[in-house]
Amino acid sequence: MPPSPDVSTAMKEVNEVQILRRQLAQFPRREEGQTMAEYGVVLAVITVAVFGALALLSGNIVNAISRVAGYIT
């Protein structure tokens, strides 16, 4: 005897809930793209590099600005 429509509808709903549960269980495991922590590390490295370059070139930068100021006055 085939199942009644109520039973088949209930089975379909149970299957849909099981599929949704599996998808939600996999959600936190996805590791696509960068996280905010990785962006923070990249930003910190770039910031250190820029400040290092400015520290190394600061004497030359001051001299260049002084020369330009001398030409203006």
SEZATOR-118241 format. One record per atom (N, C-alpha, C): atom name; x, y, z. Coordinates in pm, 1 decimal, padded with zeros to 6 digits. Layout:
% SEZATOR-118241
<mido atom="CA" xx="X" yy="Y" zz="Z"/>
...
This chain:
% SEZATOR-118241
<mido atom="N" xx="00084.4" yy="-00116.0" zz="00000.0"/>
<mido atom="CA" xx="00000.0" yy="00000.0" zz="00000.0"/>
<mido atom="C" xx="00090.3" yy="00124.2" zz="00000.0"/>
<mido atom="N" xx="00070.6" yy="00223.2" zz="-00091.7"/>
<mido atom="CA" xx="00154.3" yy="00342.4" zz="-00097.2"/>
<mido atom="C" xx="00128.3" yy="00431.6" zz="00023.0"/>
<mido atom="N" xx="00228.5" yy="00506.5" zz="00063.8"/>
<mido atom="CA" xx="00209.4" yy="00594.6" zz="00179.0"/>
<mido atom="C" xx="00107.8" yy="00703.2" zz="00147.6"/>
<mido atom="N" xx="00041.9" yy="00746.2" zz="00250.9"/>
<mido atom="CA" xx="-00057.2" yy="00852.5" zz="00232.5"/>
<mido atom="C" xx="00014.6" yy="00984.6" zz="00203.1"/>
<mido atom="N" xx="-00053.0" yy="01082.4" zz="00143.4"/>
<mido atom="CA" xx="00010.1" yy="01211.0" zz="00110.7"/>
<mido atom="C" xx="00069.8" yy="01281.4" zz="00232.0"/>
<mido atom="N" xx="00007.0" yy="01263.6" zz="00348.3"/>
<mido atom="CA" xx="00059.6" yy="01328.7" zz="00468.4"/>
<mido atom="C" xx="00196.0" yy="01273.2" zz="00505.3"/>
<mido atom="N" xx="00214.0" yy="01143.8" zz="00491.0"/>
<mido atom="CA" xx="00341.1" yy="01080.0" zz="00525.7"/>
<mido atom="C" xx="00449.7" yy="01121.7" zz="00426.2"/>
<mido atom="N" xx="00416.6" yy="01124.2" zz="00297.1"/>
<mido atom="CA" xx="00517.7" yy="01162.5" zz="00198.1"/>
<mido atom="C" xx="00556.6" yy="01309.5" zz="00213.8"/>
<mido atom="N" xx="00461.0" yy="01393.8" zz="00247.3"/>
<mido atom="CA" xx="00491.7" yy="01535.7" zz="00271.3"/>
<mido atom="C" xx="00581.6" yy="01549.4" zz="00392.7"/>
<mido atom="N" xx="00554.0" yy="01474.5" zz="00496.4"/>
<mido atom="CA" xx="00635.6" yy="01479.0" zz="00617.7"/>
<mido atom="C" xx="00776.5" yy="01428.1" zz="00588.2"/>
<mido atom="N" xx="00789.1" yy="01323.2" zz="00508.5"/>
<mido atom="CA" xx="00920.4" yy="01269.0" zz="00472.1"/>
<mido atom="C" xx="01000.1" yy="01372.3" zz="00392.4"/>
<mido atom="N" xx="00932.7" yy="01441.9" zz="00300.7"/>
<mido atom="CA" xx="00998.3" yy="01543.2" zz="00218.8"/>
<mido atom="C" xx="01050.0" yy="01656.7" zz="00307.7"/>
<mido atom="N" xx="00969.5" yy="01696.4" zz="00405.4"/>
<mido atom="CA" xx="01010.7" yy="01803.4" zz="00496.8"/>
<mido atom="C" xx="01129.5" yy="01760.0" zz="00581.8"/>
<mido atom="N" xx="01128.3" yy="01633.7" zz="00626.0"/>
<mido atom="CA" xx="01239.9" yy="01582.0" zz="00705.6"/>
<mido atom="C" xx="01367.3" yy="01583.1" zz="00622.2"/>
<mido atom="N" xx="01358.9" yy="01542.1" zz="00495.8"/>
<mido atom="CA" xx="01475.8" yy="01541.8" zz="00409.0"/>
<mido atom="C" xx="01528.9" yy="01683.2" zz="00387.5"/>
<mido atom="N" xx="01437.7" yy="01778.1" zz="00368.9"/>
<mido atom="CA" xx="01480.5" yy="01916.8" zz="00350.1"/>
<mido atom="C" xx="01550.2" yy="01970.5" zz="00474.4"/>
<mido atom="N" xx="01499.3" yy="01935.4" zz="00590.7"/>
<mido atom="CA" xx="01560.4" yy="01979.1" zz="00716.2"/>
<mido atom="C" xx="01698.2" yy="01915.5" zz="00732.1"/>
<mido atom="N" xx="01711.9" yy="01789.2" zz="00695.6"/>
<mido atom="CA" xx="01841.1" yy="01722.1" zz="00704.7"/>
<mido atom="C" xx="01942.6" yy="01786.0" zz="00609.5"/>
<mido atom="N" xx="01899.3" yy="01820.4" zz="00489.6"/>
<mido atom="CA" xx="01988.6" yy="01886.3" zz="00393.8"/>
<mido atom="C" xx="02032.2" yy="02021.8" zz="00448.1"/>
<mido atom="N" xx="01938.7" yy="02098.1" zz="00501.7"/>
<mido atom="CA" xx="01970.8" yy="02228.9" zz="00559.0"/>
<mido atom="C" xx="02067.3" yy="02215.3" zz="00675.9"/>
<mido atom="N" xx="02046.2" yy="02115.1" zz="00759.5"/>
<mido atom="CA" xx="02134.5" yy="02092.9" zz="00874.4"/>
<mido atom="C" xx="02276.2" yy="02061.6" zz="00828.1"/>
<mido atom="N" xx="02290.2" yy="01979.8" zz="00724.2"/>
<mido atom="CA" xx="02423.3" yy="01947.3" zz="00671.1"/>
<mido atom="C" xx="02491.3" yy="02071.6" zz="00613.9"/>
<mido atom="N" xx="02415.6" yy="02154.6" zz="00543.3"/>
<mido atom="CA" xx="02472.2" yy="02276.9" zz="00487.3"/>
<mido atom="C" xx="02517.9" yy="02371.8" zz="00597.8"/>
<mido atom="N" xx="02438.6" yy="02383.6" zz="00702.1"/>
<mido atom="CA" xx="02475.7" yy="02470.9" zz="00813.5"/>
<mido atom="C" xx="02595.8" yy="02416.5" zz="00889.6"/>
<mido atom="N" xx="02608.2" yy="02284.4" zz="00897.7"/>
<mido atom="CA" xx="02722.0" yy="02225.3" zz="00966.3"/>
<mido atom="C" xx="02851.0" yy="02250.9" zz="00889.1"/>
<mido atom="N" xx="02845.0" yy="02259.8" zz="00758.1"/>
<mido atom="CA" xx="02963.3" yy="02284.8" zz="00676.3"/>
<mido atom="C" xx="02997.7" yy="02433.0" zz="00668.9"/>
<mido atom="N" xx="02906.0" yy="02519.6" zz="00701.3"/>
<mido atom="CA" xx="02926.1" yy="02662.9" zz="00686.0"/>
<mido atom="C" xx="03051.0" yy="02715.3" zz="00756.4"/>
<mido atom="N" xx="03073.8" yy="02685.8" zz="00887.0"/>
<mido atom="CA" xx="03192.4" yy="02741.3" zz="00952.4"/>
<mido atom="C" xx="03323.6" yy="02683.3" zz="00899.6"/>
<mido atom="N" xx="03320.1" yy="02570.0" zz="00832.4"/>
<mido atom="CA" xx="03442.0" yy="02506.2" zz="00784.6"/>
<mido atom="C" xx="03493.7" yy="02566.9" zz="00655.4"/>
<mido atom="N" xx="03411.2" yy="02643.2" zz="00586.6"/>
<mido atom="CA" xx="03455.6" yy="02703.4" zz="00461.3"/>
<mido atom="C" xx="03564.5" yy="02806.1" zz="00489.6"/>
<mido atom="N" xx="03672.7" yy="02798.9" zz="00415.0"/>
<mido atom="CA" xx="03783.7" yy="02891.3" zz="00434.4"/>
<mido atom="C" xx="03814.3" yy="02961.1" zz="00303.3"/>
<mido atom="N" xx="03715.9" yy="03030.0" zz="00250.2"/>
<mido atom="CA" xx="03732.9" yy="03100.8" zz="00125.3"/>
<mido atom="C" xx="03763.7" yy="03246.8" zz="00154.4"/>
<mido atom="N" xx="03863.5" yy="03302.0" zz="00086.7"/>
<mido atom="CA" xx="03894.3" yy="03442.9" zz="00103.8"/>
<mido atom="C" xx="03973.9" yy="03470.6" zz="00229.7"/>
<mido atom="N" xx="04001.7" yy="03597.2" zz="00251.6"/>
<mido atom="CA" xx="04081.0" yy="03638.0" zz="00365.8"/>
<mido atom="C" xx="03990.4" yy="03671.3" zz="00484.2"/>
<mido atom="N" xx="04047.7" yy="03653.1" zz="00601.1"/>
<mido atom="CA" xx="03975.7" yy="03691.8" zz="00722.1"/>
<mido atom="C" xx="04022.9" yy="03830.6" zz="00763.9"/>
<mido atom="N" xx="03953.4" yy="03889.9" zz="00855.9"/>
<mido atom="CA" xx="03991.4" yy="04022.8" zz="00903.4"/>
<mido atom="C" xx="04130.0" yy="04019.2" zz="00968.4"/>
<mido atom="N" xx="04165.7" yy="03909.6" zz="01032.6"/>
<mido atom="CA" xx="04298.0" yy="03899.1" zz="01094.8"/>
<mido atom="C" xx="04407.4" yy="03903.5" zz="00988.9"/>
<mido atom="N" xx="04385.5" yy="03836.9" zz="00877.0"/>
<mido atom="CA" xx="04485.1" yy="03839.1" zz="00769.5"/>
<mido atom="C" xx="04499.4" yy="03978.5" zz="00711.0"/>
<mido atom="N" xx="04387.5" yy="04048.5" zz="00692.9"/>
<mido atom="CA" xx="04393.5" yy="04186.0" zz="00645.2"/>
<mido atom="C" xx="04469.8" yy="04273.3" zz="00744.6"/>
<mido atom="N" xx="04449.3" yy="04251.4" zz="00873.2"/>
<mido atom="CA" xx="04520.4" yy="04327.8" zz="00975.5"/>
<mido atom="C" xx="04670.2" yy="04304.4" zz="00970.1"/>
<mido atom="N" xx="04711.6" yy="04180.3" zz="00948.8"/>
<mido atom="CA" xx="04854.7" yy="04149.5" zz="00939.4"/>
<mido atom="C" xx="04915.8" yy="04217.2" zz="00817.3"/>
<mido atom="N" xx="04847.5" yy="04210.7" zz="00704.4"/>
<mido atom="CA" xx="04897.9" yy="04275.1" zz="00582.7"/>
<mido atom="C" xx="04909.0" yy="04425.7" zz="00603.9"/>
<mido atom="N" xx="04808.6" yy="04486.0" zz="00664.2"/>
<mido atom="CA" xx="04811.7" yy="04629.7" zz="00690.7"/>
<mido atom="C" xx="04926.9" yy="04665.9" zz="00784.0"/>
<mido atom="N" xx="04951.8" yy="04584.9" zz="00885.6"/>
<mido atom="CA" xx="05061.7" yy="04611.2" zz="00978.4"/>
<mido atom="C" xx="05196.8" yy="04603.2" zz="00907.4"/>
<mido atom="N" xx="05214.8" yy="04504.2" zz="00820.8"/>
<mido atom="CA" xx="05341.0" yy="04490.2" zz="00747.3"/>
<mido atom="C" xx="05362.7" yy="04609.9" zz="00655.2"/>
<mido atom="N" xx="05258.6" yy="04651.1" zz="00585.2"/>
<mido atom="CA" xx="05270.3" yy="04766.8" zz="00495.6"/>
<mido atom="C" xx="05302.5" yy="04893.1" zz="00575.4"/>
<mido atom="N" xx="05238.0" yy="04910.5" zz="00689.8"/>
<mido atom="CA" xx="05262.4" yy="05028.4" zz="00773.3"/>
<mido atom="C" xx="05407.2" yy="05031.6" zz="00822.3"/>
<mido atom="N" xx="05458.8" yy="04918.6" zz="00866.9"/>
<mido atom="CA" xx="05597.2" yy="04911.9" zz="00912.8"/>
<mido atom="C" xx="05692.3" yy="04943.4" zz="00797.7"/>
<mido atom="N" xx="05663.5" yy="04891.4" zz="00679.0"/>
<mido atom="CA" xx="05749.0" yy="04917.5" zz="00563.1"/>
<mido atom="C" xx="05748.7" yy="05065.9" zz="00525.9"/>
<mido atom="N" xx="05632.9" yy="05129.8" zz="00528.5"/>
<mido atom="CA" xx="05624.6" yy="05272.5" zz="00494.7"/>
<mido atom="C" xx="05700.3" yy="05355.9" zz="00597.4"/>
<mido atom="N" xx="05680.6" yy="05329.3" zz="00726.6"/>
<mido atom="CA" xx="05751.9" yy="05405.9" zz="00828.7"/>
<mido atom="C" xx="05902.0" yy="05380.0" zz="00822.0"/>
<mido atom="N" xx="05941.4" yy="05257.3" zz="00791.5"/>
<mido atom="CA" xx="06084.8" yy="05226.8" zz="00775.5"/>
<mido atom="C" xx="06145.4" yy="05303.8" zz="00659.5"/>
<mido atom="N" xx="06074.3" yy="05307.9" zz="00547.8"/>
<mido atom="CA" xx="06123.2" yy="05382.0" zz="00431.6"/>
<mido atom="C" xx="06132.7" yy="05530.8" zz="00463.7"/>
<mido atom="N" xx="06032.5" yy="05585.2" zz="00530.8"/>
<mido atom="CA" xx="06036.5" yy="05726.9" zz="00567.8"/>
<mido atom="C" xx="06151.8" yy="05755.8" zz="00664.2"/>
<mido atom="N" xx="06178.2" yy="05665.4" zz="00756.5"/>
<mido atom="CA" xx="06288.3" yy="05685.8" zz="00851.0"/>
<mido atom="C" xx="06422.1" yy="05684.3" zz="00778.1"/>
<mido atom="N" xx="06438.2" yy="05594.2" zz="00682.5"/>
<mido atom="CA" xx="06563.7" yy="05586.4" zz="00607.9"/>
<mido atom="C" xx="06582.8" yy="05706.3" zz="00515.3"/>
<mido atom="N" xx="06475.8" yy="05756.5" zz="00461.5"/>
<mido atom="CA" xx="06484.3" yy="05865.6" zz="00365.0"/>
<mido atom="C" xx="06460.3" yy="06003.0" zz="00425.6"/>
<mido atom="N" xx="06438.8" yy="06010.9" zz="00556.4"/>
<mido atom="CA" xx="06399.8" yy="06137.9" zz="00617.8"/>
<mido atom="C" xx="06503.1" yy="06247.5" zz="00595.4"/>
<mido atom="N" xx="06630.5" yy="06214.6" zz="00603.7"/>
<mido atom="CA" xx="06734.4" yy="06315.8" zz="00581.9"/>
<mido atom="C" xx="06728.3" yy="06371.0" zz="00440.6"/>
<mido atom="N" xx="06713.2" yy="06285.0" zz="00342.8"/>
<mido atom="CA" xx="06704.9" yy="06330.0" zz="00203.6"/>
<mido atom="C" xx="06576.9" yy="06409.6" zz="00178.0"/>
<mido atom="N" xx="06468.8" yy="06370.3" zz="00241.9"/>
<mido atom="CA" xx="06342.4" yy="06441.4" zz="00224.7"/>
<mido atom="C" xx="06354.4" yy="06582.8" zz="00280.0"/>
<mido atom="N" xx="06414.7" yy="06598.1" zz="00397.8"/>
<mido atom="CA" xx="06432.3" yy="06730.0" zz="00459.3"/>
<mido atom="C" xx="06520.7" yy="06816.8" zz="00370.5"/>
<mido atom="N" xx="06629.7" yy="06759.7" zz="00316.8"/>
<mido atom="CA" xx="06718.7" yy="06836.2" zz="00228.6"/>
<mido atom="C" xx="06645.8" yy="06881.7" zz="00102.3"/>
<mido atom="N" xx="06565.0" yy="06793.9" zz="00043.8"/>
<mido atom="CA" xx="06491.8" yy="06830.1" zz="-00078.0"/>
<mido atom="C" xx="06391.5" yy="06941.2" zz="-00050.3"/>
<mido atom="N" xx="06321.5" yy="06933.6" zz="00062.4"/>
<mido atom="CA" xx="06224.9" yy="07037.7" zz="00097.1"/>
<mido atom="C" xx="06296.7" yy="07169.2" zz="00123.8"/>
<mido atom="N" xx="06411.6" yy="07163.4" zz="00189.2"/>
<mido atom="CA" xx="06489.3" yy="07285.2" zz="00216.0"/>
<mido atom="C" xx="06536.1" yy="07349.5" zz="00085.6"/>
<mido atom="N" xx="06581.6" yy="07269.0" zz="-00010.5"/>
<mido atom="CA" xx="06623.7" yy="07323.4" zz="-00139.5"/>
<mido atom="C" xx="06508.5" yy="07392.1" zz="-00212.8"/>
<mido atom="N" xx="06392.8" yy="07327.0" zz="-00211.2"/>
<mido atom="CA" xx="06276.7" yy="07385.6" zz="-00276.3"/>
<mido atom="C" xx="06238.0" yy="07515.5" zz="-00207.5"/>
<mido atom="N" xx="06242.7" yy="07516.6" zz="-00074.9"/>
<mido atom="CA" xx="06209.4" yy="07639.1" zz="00000.1"/>
<mido atom="C" xx="06309.9" yy="07749.4" zz="-00032.1"/>
<mido atom="N" xx="06436.7" yy="07712.2" zz="-00052.0"/>
<mido atom="CA" xx="06538.5" yy="07809.7" zz="-00086.9"/>
<mido atom="C" xx="06513.1" yy="07870.6" zz="-00223.4"/>
<mido atom="N" xx="06465.5" yy="07789.7" zz="-00318.4"/>
<mido atom="CA" xx="06434.9" yy="07840.9" zz="-00452.9"/>
<mido atom="C" xx="06315.6" yy="07935.3" zz="-00449.3"/>
<mido atom="N" xx="06221.0" yy="07910.0" zz="-00361.1"/>
<mido atom="CA" xx="06099.7" yy="07990.4" zz="-00355.6"/>
<mido atom="C" xx="06128.1" yy="08128.1" zz="-00295.9"/>
<mido atom="N" xx="06214.9" yy="08130.2" zz="-00191.4"/>
<mido atom="CA" xx="06239.9" yy="08258.7" zz="-00123.0"/>
<mido atom="C" xx="06341.8" yy="08343.3" zz="-00191.8"/>
